[in-house]
């Protein structure tokens, strides 16, 4: 299987971490989606990564769909099969992905080369960041409801790792990586404690963001 991706991509990291947890081998193909010659254009009409190409040549996108496909392969499942538990995990994934959608817009507004500094909108970035803060607040409340003696649980749902943990961890560490001037830990101490512990998990740590190539 080939995963077309950008290594710093938090959506790709979620996929890579799930594959690592399940011990599924992925051949990583680094691409620049802004390059008109990028092979992704022929695989995903949205020209977005990650994009998974299976051994039989079928392309799957976006990250949530790829995770579903990978989770159905051999190995323990990280998405519960029971309906209620499954929806709880998918809801947290959606919250993390939505958090990222807004955070990515903040970064694009600040670095997109098609805009001059005068054309950039601080009000637009603040509006997007308000969504990030709302999502972080909800994640903090979720952990608080599951905390014992003031300590956050090891996992967001149930007693073992799920896709929810991988999605949330990928989102938060991308903010640390790409938006270091937008601190969030003061708003969410339980979430900060959870991330400090979860980030040391080998399969997750092995997919950490890397600086872009010069």
N, C-alpha and C positions, 0 to 999 in steps of 0.2 A: 504494500500500500504506500502511496505517496501523499504527503501532505504539503500542498503549496501554501507558503506562508511567509510572513515577516516575523523573524524571531522575537522582536520586542512586542508583537501584537498580543494583547491580553486575551483576545478571543482564541488565538492560536494556542496560547499557553494553556487555557482551559482544556482544549482538545488534547494537547501533548501530555498534560498531567493525567488526564483520564486514561490515556493509552498506557502511560508509565505505570499507573496503579494496577492496570489489568495485565501488564507485561505483554502488550501488543507492540510489535515492531512497526515503526513508521519511518519511511525514508523522507527526510525533510528536504524540500526544494524551496530555497529562498528566492523570492521574486519581489520586484518593484512594480506595484500595480499601476503606478503612474507612467511606466514605460510603455509606449504604444506597442512594442514588440513582446510584451509580457505574455507568456503562454496561458495565463489565467483567463485572458479575454476569450479564448476558444473553449474554456471549460465552464466558466461561470458567466452568464450574460450580464450579471451585475458588476463584474470585474472586481470582485472583493475576495479577500482571503480571511480565514483559511478556506481551502477547497481540498477535499479529500478525493483522490482517485483510487478506486479499488483495483484489485489485481485483475479483474475482468474489464477494466477500462471505464467503469461508470463513475461519474463525478457527483459528489454530494456537497451541499452547502445549505445553510450557513453553519455557525459553530454549534447551535443547539441541535440541529438535525444531524450533524456529524457525530456529536456525542451520543445521540440516540442510536445511531448505526453502530458505532464502536461498542457501546455498552451491550448490544445484542450479540456480540461475538463472544468467543470463549473467555472464561474467567469469571470472577465474582462480579455481580452487578452493582453499579454505583447509582443507579436510578431504581427505586423500589418498584416492584410489580403491583403491589396492592394500590388500589385506585387513590385512596385518600393520602397515603404516604407519598405516592408518586407526585400528586398535585402539589403537595407542600414543598417538595424538593424543586419542582419545576417553577413554582412561584418565586422561590428564593433565587433561582437561576435568572428568571426574568427581571427581578429587582436588580441583581448585580449587572446584568447586561444593559438594562436601562440606565443605571448609574454610569456605566462606561460610555454609552451613547452620548450622554450629556457632557461627560468629562472630555471625550475626544473632540467635541465641538468647541470646548473651551480652548483646547490646545491648537486646533486648526485655526481658530480665529486669531490666535496670538502669533502663529508662525507661518501661515499660508503665504507663499511668495507672491500670490496674485493681488495682495493688498498692501498698500503703503501703511506706515504706522498711523498716519492720520485717518485712514479708512477703517481701522480696527475699532470695534465697539466694546468698550468696557461694560456698558449696560447689558449687551447681549451675553457677554461672558459671565457676568454676575447672575443673570437669569438662568443660564444653564447650570451654574454652580449651585444655585438654590435647589435644583432638582437633585444634585449630588448630595447635598446636605440632608434633603428629605429622605433619600434612600439610606444614607448612613444612620440617620436617626431611627429609621424603622429596623435596621439590622441590630442596632444597639438595644432597642426595645425587645426584639426577639430573643436576644441573648439574656437579657435581664429576666425575662419570664422563665427561662430555663436554668438560671444560675442557682448555685447552692452555696450558701454562706458567703455570698458576695463574689464568688469565683465563676467565671463563665464556663459553660460546658466545653468539652473537647471538640464537639461536632454540632453543627447547626440543627440537624435532625437525627433522631434516633441515637443509637449507641456506637455507630461506626461511621466512617467517612462516606459521603455521598457527593454527587455532582454539585450540590449546593455549596459545600465547602470549597471545592475547586473554583467555582465561579466567583464566589465572594473574595477568596484569597487572590485570585488573578486580578480582579478589579482594583482592590485596594493597593496591591503592590505596583500596579501600573500607575496609579495616581502618585505614589511615592517616587516612581521613576521619572515620569514625564511632567508632573506638576508639583515639584517640591515646594513651590512658593504658595501652595494651597493646602495648609495643614488641616487635618481632620481629627487627630487623636484627642484633642481637648474636648471635642464634642462627644466622643465615644470611647471612654476608658475601657469598658468591657471588650469592645471590639478590638481595641489596640492590644489588649492582653491576649485575646484569642489569636490574633494574627501573629504576634511574636512567637507563640508556641507552634501554631500550625505551619508557619513559614519554614520551620526546621524539618518538616517531614521530608524524607529523602526524595520521593518521587516528585513532590511539588518543588522543592528547592532545586532539583536538577533541571527544571524548566524555567528558571528565573530569567527576567529580562536581561538582555545584554546591550551594551552600547552599540549604536548603529555603526556600520563600517565607515571609515573616513572617506 
